[in-house]
Amino acid sequence: MPLLRALIRTARMVRHTPRLADGLSPDDDVLLDVPDDRLAPALVAAGRGDHGPAAKLLATTREAAEWENRDRYATRLAAFARSRGEWFDDWLAAAPHDPDALLVKAELAVVRGWESPARAELLREVSPLISAAAEADPRDPVPWRVALDHARGTHASHTDFEELWAQAVRRSSYHYGCHASALMYLSADWYGSHAECFDFAERAAADALPGSLIQALPVRAAFAYLTSDGGTLPRERLDKAADLAIALSGAYGPADPWPAEVRNLLAYVLIRLERWQEALEQFRLIGPYATSFPWDRIADDPLGQFLELRDGVRLEVAARTPLRSGRGRAGGGGGRGR
C-alpha cells in the first residue's frame, strides 16, 4: 500500500504540476524588493551621487502626511546608504537640520547598531539621533517606529515601551510600521509571550480601517509563533489569523506592490499550516514582487527560498489533486492541514 500511494502521488504530480504554473510569474521575472515608481528614480539618482530626488520624495511624504510611504521610503533609502553612502553624506552636509535627512540618519544608525555584537551599547549611543528626528517634525510617527525598534535592541522595560507606544499612536493611530515594531517587542522571542503578541495583534486588527495592512498583524503574530521554540496555541487561532490576511490580500489587485510583503508573509504561514491551495493562490497574487521578509528569516538566499517553496507548493497541490479532476484548474489541498 505505501508503494501504491507513492505511485499515485507521483502520477498526480506529473499530470497536474505543469498547468499549476498558470498565473505564476516566470522565475526570471521575479525580483526581490522591487522599488515602486516613486522610489526607483530616487535610488537611481542616489546611485549617481545625487541626493536631490530622495530629499524631494521624503519631503513630499512629510508634507502630505503619507506616513506609510514615508516609512517604507526612509527604510529603503537608509538600506541603500549602508552600502553607498556618499550621496547621503552630501545631503547631510548640505542640510544638516533637514527633517527628512535626520530621519534617514536615525534609521541608518539603528540598523548599523543592530548589526554589531555590542548591539545594546551602540544603540544607546544613537538615542540623540532618534530624538533629533522626532523633534524635527513633531507630527511624524516614523521616528517613533525607529524608537520602538531601538527600544527592543536596548532591552527597554515595558514601562519605557508603553511610553514610546503612546507617543507613536498619538501621531498616527493606524501606522502599520509602528504596530509591526510593537508586535515584535511583545513577541515571545523578545519581551512578551505568544499570547500577549496575539492579543495585541487581534485587538489592533479589529480596530483597523478597511483595507489597512494592520489587519495582517495577526498573521505576523502567527509567523512569530511558527518560527519560535516552545509554546502552544490553538490551531484555530492560527487559521483565523490566516483567514483575515487572505481577506485583506483579496482587497488588492494581483501583482500589487503595496501588499507584497503581507502576501509573502501569508504564503509562508499558509505553507506551515499545510494549506497548500491557498498558498499557491497567494503566490499567484504576489506576481513578480518577492520580498526579503519573511524568506530572509529562514534562508541566506531569500529569492531562492521564495522560488523553491513556490515550486514545492505546486507539487503539493498537484499531489493532492485527483487524477481525473476535469479540465479546470487543479484544486486539491484546500483543507487546513492534516
Phi, psi and omega in degrees: 000316177302321179295319180297316179297321179295320179294318179296317179300316180296318180297319178297316181298317180297320184287317193258336186302317182301316184282345176288353175283349179303129177087353178266136176295138176303150182308318184291343180270348183277126180236157184262127173055051180293128177288152179282181187292341179272322183282324186305312180297327179294321178291320178298315179296318178298322177298334177270359180094008183256114181272352186305308180298323178295316179298317180294319181298311181292325177298321179297317180295324180290315182294327181266003182055040175272073191292325180294313177297320180301317180297313181298314184292318179298320179297315181291321179293321177295320178297321179293321181293339178297321184261333180223091191258000185299315181300323181286323175300320178295321179297313180296322179294323182281330184215073186294343181250012179294123180304328183284318176295322179294325178295312179297322179298316179294315179300315181298318181295321179292317179298316179295321178298321180297332184281347187271145172300331177267048189305304187300317182296313181293322180294324178298329181288340182264004179308318180300330179292322178293318179298320179296320179294320180292322181285337182294329174213098184298346180280337194282121177279345188296319175301334179282333170294318176299320180296324178292320174298318179299318181298321179296321182282341181257012178061039180297146180288166177298326178297314178297319178299315181298324179293318177294319179298320178298320178295321181295309184287339175296330181270327178203109185294337188237032180282118186296318182300317178295319179296318181295321179293318178298321179300319179296319178301321185275359182284163181293336179286346182239260190238017179230218180212168178300318181295316180297319179298312180294320180301314179299313183296316183290322176297315181296317181296322180294329182269355188287156176287155178303135179080358181290140178294345176300336177294347177271358181301318178300325179286333171293322176296322177297319177299315179300321179291314185290339181254012179247169178260136174085167179089150179223124175237151178298139178302326182299327181291323177292317179296322179296320177297317179295319180300318180295319179291326176297318178296319178297314179302322181292345179281350180246156180286164177298149176054040176266124182291338185298310179269018188300316182296320178298318180293321176298316178297316180298319179301317179298314182297319179296324176298313180296331178273000180060036174262075195294314183298319180290326175296318179298321179296323177294322176297324176295318180292327178299323182063229183271005190263071171286146179237152181301313177275131011262359191294332179287351176279345184236357182203152177283340180243087186297321180293317177298321178294319176303309183292322180295314181289328176298317176295320179297322178295319177303316181295320180294317178296317179299319182292339181259001180267127179305150181300324178253085184251010181085185185269349182285181178300135177301139188223023178285167173082019182278359181284181186253061176085178182276000000 
